[in-house]
Amino acid sequence: LRSPSLSKAPACGSSRYGLALLSSLGFFVVYSLRVNLSVAMVDMLNSTRPSNELPPCLLPPCLLPPQAGVYSWDSETQGWILGSFFYGYILTQVPGGYLSGRYGPKWLLGFGVLSTVVFTLLTPTAADLGPGYLIGVRVLEGIGEGVTFPSMYAMWAAWAPPLERSRLLTISYIGAQLGTVISLPLSGEICFYLDWTYVFYVFGAVGLVWFVLWAFLAFDTPDSHPRISEQERLYITSSLKNELSTSGRIPWRAILTSGPLWAIVVAHFSYNWTFYTLLTLLPTYMNDVLGFSIQQNGLLSALPYLGCAVMAVLSGQLADYLRETCLYRTVTVRKCFSIVGMIGPAVFLVAAGYTGCNYVLAVTFLTVSSALGGVSASGFNINHLDIAPSYAGILLGITNTFATIPGMVGPVIARALTKQNTIEEWQSVFYIAAAINLFGAAFYALMGRGAVQPWAVHAAAHGD
């Protein structure tokens, strides 16, 4: 018989699933704040297209968007504005992982979101002052948001039992997708019925409410939670006792020379190239190429992320089922889910570039591409916790540092390649993203691992 400490605590009403839902709401907030500019910018800009020139794909006149542009920024400036967030975001990835492990992740994550909220509320003022000020505010937003994901991974290192990692992390992760799904169409409606400035005020207010909830309901570890049941506390701590390091030293040399870590780095970088290209530029593609109105734009741009959210949750359930019930090795599950979640999006992204003005097919292919990408949520995306749970925050900080580079340079390169907004130019953008995705999938399949690494358990022997 199992000892009481090892008996599985029910999920319903549990503190660990409560944390998953609360963190999911937090990532809903940060992604809403990250992507709302992508839609608002469509309404902020005076069209850079000559007045006698029409989009490659023209909808019936009654569906054309009202022109309410305020700023005359060329495509290159737009690329820098959309990418500027990531210049701040990249700076706090590794520090976020280190500080959350040293001082606790709860308040670091909370204040990271709060600072992002504050600078979001300043966005309309910065835009009025000029593109340089707007870029500066977006960089500061990125600095605040950069600590959030490493902090959350550090939190899950103490909260997620090994055989529930896929479920718990995909519940957290789905918040980011739902933030995109809801904020894109809602931003379009706000722009249409109110004014683009309210996009930032509405989502900023939601972020303030979340911070209050997080301050009172979240706790760093099961042992520090005052309301967790004893059964759940023992279940979590017992399941993790052989996976966590007992050393206070961080084995930096072993971490930075770890092949499995670099497999995650390459996969994360490659996947994010496609992800960030669509995240920042899909509304622009919908408007400038397919000719959708601001209302239609937000709704249709959200569909790919709805598919991604659904597949992320389903993949989390399936991945843990395969590991727990069917006894598949962790490395097999992670590699299979990563391959499907990277090669699938590459194929359908390229196909989307050849749909011409077939709006239904274009949106369908883009949706399928992003939906398949959601499968990777149970692949490389949570592999940090498999190979080094004690240092998951630091590992996520390292991989996300490299994975942020596509967000910095991707929009700039894409806008440089699409100055005329022709379908052929956008095909080049999709080809580049797909090729990078294929390389990442192959590299991870070769180098990825699923077991806790020796240096992650016996840190004292590897410490620098």
MIDRENGU-844734 format. One record per residue (C-alpha): residue in one letter; x, y, z. Coordinates in nm, 2 decimals, padded with zeros to 4 digits, always signed. Layout:
REM residues N
[A,[X,Y,Z]]
...
This chain:
REM residues 464
[L,[+00.00,+00.00,+00.00]]
[R,[+00.11,+00.36,-00.06]]
[S,[+00.20,+00.56,+00.24]]
[P,[-00.03,+00.86,+00.31]]
[S,[+00.24,+01.10,+00.20]]
[L,[+00.25,+00.95,-00.15]]
[S,[-00.13,+00.92,-00.21]]
[K,[-00.24,+01.14,-00.48]]
[A,[-00.43,+01.45,-00.36]]
[P,[-00.75,+01.53,-00.55]]
[A,[-00.72,+01.80,-00.82]]
[C,[-01.07,+01.95,-00.76]]
[G,[-01.04,+02.24,-00.51]]
[S,[-00.67,+02.19,-00.47]]
[S,[-00.42,+02.47,-00.41]]
[R,[-00.19,+02.36,-00.69]]
[Y,[-00.47,+02.38,-00.95]]
[G,[-00.59,+02.71,-00.79]]
[L,[-00.24,+02.84,-00.85]]
[A,[-00.26,+02.71,-01.21]]
[L,[-00.58,+02.91,-01.27]]
[L,[-00.44,+03.23,-01.10]]
[S,[-00.12,+03.21,-01.30]]
[S,[-00.32,+03.15,-01.61]]
[L,[-00.51,+03.47,-01.55]]
[G,[-00.18,+03.65,-01.49]]
[F,[-00.05,+03.53,-01.83]]
[F,[-00.38,+03.64,-01.98]]
[V,[-00.30,+03.99,-01.86]]
[V,[+00.06,+04.00,-01.97]]
[Y,[-00.02,+03.88,-02.32]]
[S,[-00.32,+04.11,-02.35]]
[L,[-00.08,+04.40,-02.27]]
[R,[+00.18,+04.26,-02.51]]
[V,[-00.04,+04.22,-02.82]]
[N,[-00.30,+04.49,-02.80]]
[L,[-00.06,+04.74,-02.97]]
[S,[-00.06,+04.51,-03.28]]
[V,[-00.43,+04.58,-03.33]]
[A,[-00.43,+04.94,-03.20]]
[M,[-00.16,+05.03,-03.44]]
[V,[-00.38,+04.95,-03.74]]
[D,[-00.62,+05.23,-03.61]]
[M,[-00.34,+05.46,-03.49]]
[L,[-00.17,+05.49,-03.83]]
[N,[-00.24,+05.70,-04.14]]
[S,[-00.22,+05.45,-04.42]]
[T,[+00.12,+05.44,-04.58]]
[R,[-00.03,+05.31,-04.90]]
[P,[-00.09,+05.58,-05.17]]
[S,[-00.45,+05.69,-05.17]]
[N,[-00.50,+05.55,-05.53]]
[E,[-00.36,+05.21,-05.44]]
[L,[-00.57,+04.93,-05.29]]
[P,[-00.48,+04.62,-05.08]]
[P,[-00.39,+04.31,-05.29]]
[C,[-00.71,+04.15,-05.17]]
[L,[-01.00,+04.39,-05.16]]
[L,[-01.32,+04.32,-04.97]]
[P,[-01.66,+04.47,-05.08]]
[P,[-01.67,+04.85,-05.02]]
[C,[-01.92,+04.82,-04.73]]
[L,[-01.66,+04.62,-04.53]]
[L,[-01.37,+04.85,-04.57]]
[P,[-01.24,+05.00,-04.25]]
[P,[-01.30,+05.36,-04.15]]
[Q,[-00.97,+05.55,-04.17]]
[A,[-00.90,+05.70,-03.82]]
[G,[-00.52,+05.71,-03.84]]
[V,[-00.33,+05.96,-03.63]]
[Y,[+00.04,+05.90,-03.69]]
[S,[+00.24,+05.88,-04.01]]
[W,[+00.50,+05.61,-03.93]]
[D,[+00.66,+05.43,-04.22]]
[S,[+00.69,+05.04,-04.22]]
[E,[+01.04,+05.05,-04.08]]
[T,[+00.93,+05.26,-03.78]]
[Q,[+00.64,+05.03,-03.73]]
[G,[+00.87,+04.73,-03.72]]
[W,[+01.09,+04.90,-03.46]]
[I,[+00.79,+04.99,-03.24]]
[L,[+00.64,+04.64,-03.26]]
[G,[+00.98,+04.48,-03.18]]
[S,[+01.09,+04.72,-02.91]]
[F,[+00.91,+04.54,-02.63]]
[F,[+01.15,+04.25,-02.68]]
[Y,[+01.46,+04.46,-02.63]]
[G,[+01.35,+04.51,-02.27]]
[Y,[+01.21,+04.16,-02.24]]
[I,[+01.54,+03.99,-02.32]]
[L,[+01.73,+04.18,-02.04]]
[T,[+01.54,+04.03,-01.75]]
[Q,[+01.51,+03.67,-01.84]]
[V,[+01.82,+03.52,-01.67]]
[P,[+01.80,+03.78,-01.38]]
[G,[+01.43,+03.68,-01.33]]
[G,[+01.52,+03.31,-01.30]]
[Y,[+01.81,+03.38,-01.06]]
[L,[+01.62,+03.62,-00.84]]
[S,[+01.31,+03.41,-00.82]]
[G,[+01.52,+03.12,-00.70]]
[R,[+01.70,+03.33,-00.45]]
[Y,[+01.43,+03.55,-00.31]]
[G,[+01.11,+03.37,-00.41]]
[P,[+00.90,+03.40,-00.73]]
[K,[+00.57,+03.53,-00.60]]
[W,[+00.65,+03.90,-00.55]]
[L,[+00.89,+03.91,-00.84]]
[L,[+00.62,+03.79,-01.08]]
[G,[+00.36,+04.01,-00.92]]
[F,[+00.56,+04.33,-00.95]]
[G,[+00.68,+04.23,-01.30]]
[V,[+00.31,+04.23,-01.41]]
[L,[+00.23,+04.55,-01.22]]
[S,[+00.52,+04.74,-01.38]]
[T,[+00.40,+04.62,-01.72]]
[V,[+00.05,+04.75,-01.64]]
[V,[+00.18,+05.10,-01.54]]
[F,[+00.38,+05.15,-01.86]]
[T,[+00.08,+05.02,-02.06]]
[L,[-00.13,+05.30,-01.92]]
[L,[+00.13,+05.55,-02.03]]
[T,[+00.14,+05.42,-02.39]]
[P,[-00.11,+05.68,-02.54]]
[T,[+00.09,+05.97,-02.39]]
[A,[+00.41,+05.82,-02.52]]
[A,[+00.27,+05.78,-02.87]]
[D,[+00.16,+06.15,-02.87]]
[L,[+00.52,+06.25,-02.77]]
[G,[+00.67,+06.06,-03.07]]
[P,[+00.78,+05.71,-03.18]]
[G,[+01.10,+05.74,-02.97]]
[Y,[+00.90,+05.78,-02.65]]
[L,[+00.67,+05.49,-02.75]]
[I,[+00.96,+05.27,-02.82]]
[G,[+01.10,+05.36,-02.48]]
[V,[+00.78,+05.28,-02.30]]
[R,[+00.75,+04.94,-02.48]]
[V,[+01.11,+04.86,-02.38]]
[L,[+01.02,+04.93,-02.01]]
[E,[+00.71,+04.71,-02.05]]
[G,[+00.94,+04.43,-02.17]]
[I,[+01.18,+04.47,-01.88]]
[G,[+00.88,+04.43,-01.64]]
[E,[+00.73,+04.14,-01.82]]
[G,[+01.06,+03.96,-01.87]]
[V,[+01.07,+03.82,-01.52]]
[T,[+00.72,+03.66,-01.53]]
[F,[+00.78,+03.33,-01.71]]
[P,[+01.11,+03.25,-01.53]]
[S,[+00.94,+03.33,-01.20]]
[M,[+00.64,+03.10,-01.28]]
[Y,[+00.87,+02.81,-01.38]]
[A,[+01.06,+02.86,-01.05]]
[M,[+00.72,+02.85,-00.87]]
[W,[+00.62,+02.53,-01.05]]
[A,[+00.95,+02.36,-00.95]]
[A,[+00.81,+02.37,-00.60]]
[W,[+00.44,+02.31,-00.68]]
[A,[+00.41,+02.07,-00.97]]
[P,[+00.43,+01.69,-00.91]]
[P,[+00.63,+01.52,-01.19]]
[L,[+00.33,+01.34,-01.34]]
[E,[+00.11,+01.65,-01.34]]
[R,[+00.36,+01.89,-01.50]]
[S,[+00.21,+01.88,-01.84]]
[R,[-00.14,+01.95,-01.71]]
[L,[-00.05,+02.22,-01.46]]
[L,[+00.19,+02.41,-01.70]]
[T,[-00.05,+02.40,-01.99]]
[I,[-00.32,+02.54,-01.77]]
[S,[-00.08,+02.82,-01.69]]
[Y,[+00.03,+02.85,-02.05]]
[I,[-00.32,+02.87,-02.19]]
[G,[-00.37,+03.21,-02.02]]
[A,[-00.12,+03.36,-02.27]]
[Q,[-00.31,+03.22,-02.56]]
[L,[-00.65,+03.32,-02.42]]
[G,[-00.51,+03.67,-02.36]]
[T,[-00.43,+03.69,-02.73]]
[V,[-00.76,+03.53,-02.83]]
[I,[-00.97,+03.78,-02.63]]
[S,[-00.76,+04.09,-02.65]]
[L,[-00.72,+04.09,-03.03]]
[P,[-01.10,+04.10,-03.12]]
[L,[-01.18,+04.31,-02.81]]
[S,[-00.91,+04.56,-02.91]]
[G,[-01.07,+04.58,-03.25]]
[E,[-01.41,+04.65,-03.10]]
[I,[-01.27,+04.91,-02.86]]
[C,[-01.10,+05.08,-03.15]]
[F,[-01.41,+05.08,-03.36]]
[Y,[-01.66,+05.19,-03.10]]
[L,[-01.45,+05.41,-02.87]]
[D,[-01.09,+05.51,-02.94]]
[W,[-00.76,+05.32,-02.97]]
[T,[-00.64,+05.48,-02.64]]
[Y,[-00.90,+05.28,-02.45]]
[V,[-00.73,+04.96,-02.56]]
[F,[-00.45,+05.03,-02.32]]
[Y,[-00.67,+05.17,-02.04]]
[V,[-00.91,+04.87,-02.03]]
[F,[-00.65,+04.60,-02.02]]
[G,[-00.44,+04.80,-01.78]]
[A,[-00.73,+04.81,-01.54]]
[V,[-00.77,+04.43,-01.56]]
[G,[-00.40,+04.40,-01.47]]
[L,[-00.45,+04.60,-01.16]]
[V,[-00.73,+04.37,-01.04]]
[W,[-00.52,+04.06,-01.10]]
[F,[-00.23,+04.20,-00.90]]
[V,[-00.46,+04.24,-00.59]]
[L,[-00.57,+03.88,-00.63]]
[W,[-00.22,+03.75,-00.67]]
[A,[-00.10,+03.94,-00.36]]
[F,[-00.35,+03.76,-00.14]]
[L,[-00.39,+03.42,-00.30]]
[A,[-00.05,+03.31,-00.43]]
[F,[+00.23,+03.16,-00.22]]
[D,[+00.59,+03.06,-00.31]]
[T,[+00.58,+02.70,-00.19]]
[P,[+00.33,+02.44,-00.05]]
[D,[+00.49,+02.47,+00.29]]
[S,[+00.42,+02.85,+00.30]]
[H,[+00.06,+02.82,+00.20]]
[P,[-00.17,+02.86,+00.50]]
[R,[-00.47,+02.69,+00.36]]
[I,[-00.33,+02.39,+00.17]]
[S,[-00.45,+02.05,+00.29]]
[E,[-00.19,+01.83,+00.47]]
[Q,[-00.26,+01.55,+00.21]]
[E,[-00.18,+01.78,-00.08]]
[R,[+00.12,+01.93,+00.09]]
[L,[+00.27,+01.58,+00.16]]
[Y,[+00.18,+01.46,-00.19]]
[I,[+00.36,+01.75,-00.36]]
[T,[+00.67,+01.75,-00.14]]
[S,[+00.71,+01.37,-00.14]]
[S,[+00.69,+01.35,-00.52]]
[L,[+00.96,+01.61,-00.56]]
[K,[+01.20,+01.50,-00.28]]
[N,[+01.44,+01.30,-00.51]]
[E,[+01.44,+01.56,-00.79]]
[L,[+01.54,+01.88,-00.62]]
[S,[+01.90,+01.98,-00.54]]
[T,[+02.00,+02.01,-00.17]]
[S,[+02.29,+02.25,-00.26]]
[G,[+02.26,+02.63,-00.24]]
[R,[+02.52,+02.67,-00.52]]
[I,[+02.41,+02.71,-00.88]]
[P,[+02.61,+02.49,-01.12]]
[W,[+02.66,+02.75,-01.39]]
[R,[+02.93,+02.57,-01.58]]
[A,[+02.73,+02.24,-01.60]]
[I,[+02.41,+02.44,-01.70]]
[L,[+02.58,+02.63,-01.98]]
[T,[+02.75,+02.32,-02.12]]
[S,[+02.44,+02.10,-02.10]]
[G,[+02.34,+01.95,-02.44]]
[P,[+01.98,+01.90,-02.34]]
[L,[+01.96,+02.26,-02.24]]
[W,[+02.09,+02.38,-02.58]]
[A,[+01.84,+02.15,-02.74]]
[I,[+01.56,+02.34,-02.57]]
[V,[+01.73,+02.67,-02.66]]
[V,[+01.73,+02.59,-03.03]]
[A,[+01.38,+02.46,-03.03]]
[H,[+01.25,+02.76,-02.83]]
[F,[+01.42,+03.01,-03.06]]
[S,[+01.29,+02.84,-03.37]]
[Y,[+00.93,+02.80,-03.25]]
[N,[+00.92,+03.16,-03.13]]
[W,[+01.03,+03.30,-03.47]]
[T,[+00.71,+03.18,-03.62]]
[F,[+00.51,+03.26,-03.31]]
[Y,[+00.63,+03.62,-03.28]]
[T,[+00.61,+03.68,-03.65]]
[L,[+00.24,+03.61,-03.64]]
[L,[+00.18,+03.76,-03.30]]
[T,[+00.31,+04.10,-03.40]]
[L,[+00.23,+04.11,-03.77]]
[L,[-00.08,+03.90,-03.82]]
[P,[-00.32,+04.21,-03.78]]
[T,[-00.10,+04.40,-04.03]]
[Y,[-00.12,+04.11,-04.28]]
[M,[-00.50,+04.08,-04.23]]
[N,[-00.54,+04.46,-04.29]]
[D,[-00.28,+04.54,-04.56]]
[V,[-00.30,+04.21,-04.77]]
[L,[-00.64,+04.06,-04.71]]
[G,[-00.81,+04.39,-04.65]]
[F,[-01.01,+04.31,-04.34]]
[S,[-01.17,+04.59,-04.13]]
[I,[-01.05,+04.67,-03.78]]
[Q,[-01.34,+04.47,-03.63]]
[Q,[-01.29,+04.17,-03.86]]
[N,[-00.91,+04.20,-03.82]]
[G,[-00.91,+04.15,-03.44]]
[L,[-01.16,+03.86,-03.45]]
[L,[-00.99,+03.67,-03.74]]
[S,[-00.64,+03.74,-03.60]]
[A,[-00.75,+03.57,-03.27]]
[L,[-00.87,+03.25,-03.43]]
[P,[-00.51,+03.10,-03.46]]
[Y,[-00.45,+03.15,-03.09]]
[L,[-00.79,+03.00,-03.00]]
[G,[-00.68,+02.69,-03.18]]
[C,[-00.34,+02.70,-03.01]]
[A,[-00.51,+02.73,-02.66]]
[V,[-00.73,+02.44,-02.72]]
[M,[-00.45,+02.22,-02.85]]
[A,[-00.22,+02.32,-02.56]]
[V,[-00.47,+02.20,-02.30]]
[L,[-00.55,+01.88,-02.49]]
[S,[-00.18,+01.80,-02.54]]
[G,[-00.12,+01.85,-02.17]]
[Q,[-00.38,+01.60,-02.08]]
[L,[-00.26,+01.35,-02.34]]
[A,[+00.11,+01.39,-02.25]]
[D,[+00.06,+01.31,-01.88]]
[Y,[-00.17,+01.03,-01.97]]
[L,[+00.09,+00.87,-02.20]]
[R,[+00.36,+00.91,-01.93]]
[E,[+00.15,+00.79,-01.63]]
[T,[-00.09,+00.53,-01.78]]
[C,[+00.09,+00.41,-02.09]]
[L,[+00.43,+00.44,-01.94]]
[Y,[+00.59,+00.62,-02.23]]
[R,[+00.93,+00.76,-02.15]]
[T,[+00.93,+01.13,-02.08]]
[V,[+01.19,+01.20,-02.36]]
[T,[+00.97,+01.02,-02.61]]
[V,[+00.67,+01.22,-02.53]]
[R,[+00.86,+01.55,-02.53]]
[K,[+01.02,+01.48,-02.87]]
[C,[+00.70,+01.36,-03.04]]
[F,[+00.50,+01.66,-02.92]]
[S,[+00.78,+01.90,-03.02]]
[I,[+00.81,+01.76,-03.37]]
[V,[+00.43,+01.78,-03.43]]
[G,[+00.42,+02.13,-03.27]]
[M,[+00.70,+02.26,-03.50]]
[I,[+00.68,+02.08,-03.83]]
[G,[+00.30,+02.11,-03.85]]
[P,[+00.30,+02.49,-03.82]]
[A,[+00.58,+02.52,-04.07]]
[V,[+00.38,+02.33,-04.34]]
[F,[+00.06,+02.52,-04.29]]
[L,[+00.23,+02.86,-04.26]]
[V,[+00.39,+02.81,-04.61]]
[A,[+00.06,+02.69,-04.74]]
[A,[-00.12,+03.01,-04.62]]
[G,[+00.11,+03.21,-04.84]]
[Y,[-00.03,+03.04,-05.15]]
[T,[-00.40,+03.09,-05.08]]
[G,[-00.40,+03.42,-05.27]]
[C,[-00.72,+03.61,-05.19]]
[N,[-00.91,+03.31,-05.07]]
[Y,[-00.99,+03.46,-04.73]]
[V,[-01.14,+03.14,-04.58]]
[L,[-00.85,+02.92,-04.68]]
[A,[-00.59,+03.17,-04.56]]
[V,[-00.75,+03.21,-04.22]]
[T,[-00.80,+02.83,-04.20]]
[F,[-00.43,+02.75,-04.27]]
[L,[-00.31,+03.02,-04.03]]
[T,[-00.54,+02.88,-03.76]]
[V,[-00.43,+02.52,-03.82]]
[S,[-00.06,+02.63,-03.81]]
[S,[-00.10,+02.80,-03.47]]
[A,[-00.32,+02.52,-03.34]]
[L,[-00.05,+02.26,-03.41]]
[G,[+00.20,+02.49,-03.25]]
[G,[+00.00,+02.45,-02.93]]
[V,[+00.11,+02.08,-02.91]]
[S,[+00.46,+02.19,-02.83]]
[A,[+00.34,+02.32,-02.50]]
[S,[+00.38,+01.97,-02.38]]
[G,[+00.71,+01.92,-02.56]]
[F,[+01.03,+02.13,-02.53]]
[N,[+00.83,+02.41,-02.37]]
[I,[+00.82,+02.24,-02.03]]
[N,[+01.13,+02.02,-02.07]]
[H,[+01.32,+02.26,-01.83]]
[L,[+01.13,+02.10,-01.54]]
[D,[+01.22,+01.75,-01.66]]
[I,[+01.59,+01.80,-01.67]]
[A,[+01.65,+02.04,-01.38]]
[P,[+01.35,+02.12,-01.17]]
[S,[+01.56,+02.30,-00.90]]
[Y,[+01.69,+02.54,-01.17]]
[A,[+01.38,+02.56,-01.39]]
[G,[+01.35,+02.93,-01.35]]
[I,[+01.71,+02.99,-01.45]]
[L,[+01.69,+02.75,-01.74]]
[L,[+01.37,+02.92,-01.87]]
[G,[+01.55,+03.25,-01.83]]
[I,[+01.84,+03.12,-02.05]]
[T,[+01.62,+02.97,-02.32]]
[N,[+01.37,+03.26,-02.32]]
[T,[+01.66,+03.50,-02.36]]
[F,[+01.75,+03.34,-02.69]]
[A,[+01.38,+03.28,-02.78]]
[T,[+01.32,+03.66,-02.74]]
[I,[+01.56,+03.74,-03.02]]
[P,[+01.30,+03.65,-03.29]]
[G,[+01.06,+03.90,-03.13]]
[M,[+01.33,+04.17,-03.16]]
[V,[+01.44,+04.11,-03.51]]
[G,[+01.15,+03.92,-03.67]]
[P,[+00.91,+04.22,-03.70]]
[V,[+01.19,+04.44,-03.83]]
[I,[+01.30,+04.18,-04.10]]
[A,[+00.94,+04.11,-04.19]]
[R,[+00.85,+04.47,-04.24]]
[A,[+01.17,+04.53,-04.44]]
[L,[+01.07,+04.24,-04.67]]
[T,[+00.71,+04.36,-04.71]]
[K,[+00.74,+04.73,-04.80]]
[Q,[+00.49,+04.69,-05.08]]
[N,[+00.27,+04.45,-04.89]]
[T,[+00.24,+04.21,-05.18]]
[I,[+00.14,+03.85,-05.14]]
[E,[+00.48,+03.74,-05.28]]
[E,[+00.67,+03.95,-05.02]]
[W,[+00.47,+03.78,-04.74]]
[Q,[+00.55,+03.44,-04.88]]
[S,[+00.91,+03.51,-04.82]]
[V,[+00.84,+03.59,-04.46]]
[F,[+00.65,+03.27,-04.41]]
[Y,[+00.92,+03.06,-04.58]]
[I,[+01.19,+03.20,-04.35]]
[A,[+00.98,+03.12,-04.04]]
[A,[+00.90,+02.77,-04.16]]
[A,[+01.27,+02.69,-04.24]]
[I,[+01.38,+02.80,-03.89]]
[N,[+01.10,+02.58,-03.74]]
[L,[+01.21,+02.27,-03.93]]
[F,[+01.57,+02.32,-03.82]]
[G,[+01.47,+02.36,-03.45]]
[A,[+01.25,+02.04,-03.47]]
[A,[+01.54,+01.84,-03.61]]
[F,[+01.79,+01.97,-03.35]]
[Y,[+01.56,+01.90,-03.06]]
[A,[+01.48,+01.55,-03.19]]
[L,[+01.86,+01.47,-03.19]]
[M,[+01.97,+01.64,-02.87]]
[G,[+01.66,+01.65,-02.63]]
[R,[+01.65,+01.45,-02.31]]
[G,[+01.38,+01.38,-02.05]]
[A,[+01.55,+01.27,-01.73]]
[V,[+01.68,+01.49,-01.45]]
[Q,[+02.04,+01.57,-01.52]]
[P,[+02.31,+01.46,-01.26]]
[W,[+02.43,+01.82,-01.21]]
[A,[+02.07,+01.93,-01.13]]
[V,[+02.05,+01.70,-00.83]]
[H,[+02.40,+01.69,-00.69]]
[A,[+02.49,+02.06,-00.75]]
[A,[+02.77,+02.06,-00.50]]
[A,[+02.98,+01.84,-00.72]]
[H,[+02.94,+02.06,-01.02]]
[G,[+02.92,+02.41,-00.86]]
[D,[+03.14,+02.68,-01.00]]
